[in-house]
Amino acid sequence: MKPWLPPYRVELVLHGEEFGDFIKAPGDDLLVSERFAKAFREEGLTGLEGFHPVEVLRVRGKRRGPKPSHVPPYLAVTACFGSGAVDLGRSRFRGASPPTCEECRYMDFEAVHGYTLEPGSWRGEDIFRPRGFPGRVLVSECFERFVTGHGFTNLRLTPTEEFVWDPLAPQPLSTPQEGST
């Protein structure tokens, strides 16, 4: 993935009435509100790199209604590659091929139904991308308390053992609408 280089410019899509504190950007980047960045630095958390100011060029709303009058300042950040490595023996990956590189632990897999890190591989980063599952961002319990304590929005934290990604799983059947045959 090529890195995002300056100038940092974005167009946002607003799905509700308020802007979130945490936005997934293309590639490995994230957008965080200035409020989030200030609290992250003040509390001495680790794992985010960059903190580059972002220019919001346009805001589109997904719902009808008044356009927001104020867009909060955002910063572009990247979660670091952490030392924590996925434990293939204790994780539930379907169709996983063995990693070809011991450092990055990259592997192909068909589905994930929970995973865990190798004991002793994590060095305490508060937010990071694990070795063996680079498309995901993991956070520490300290980070979870940080998010909850400050009331940051637009984040969904799922315990790793409960995480499910299975694109080939059958979709739930839709129920027929009343009055249809």
PyMOL commands that set and color helices and strands:
alter all, ss='L'
color gray80, all
select helices_A, chain A and resi 34-42+141-150+160-162
alter helices_A, ss='H'
color red, helices_A
select strands_A, chain A and resi 9-14+22-24+29-33+48-61+74-85+93-94+111-113+127-131+138-139+164-165
alter strands_A, ss='S'
color yellow, strands_A
deselect
rebuild
show_as cartoon
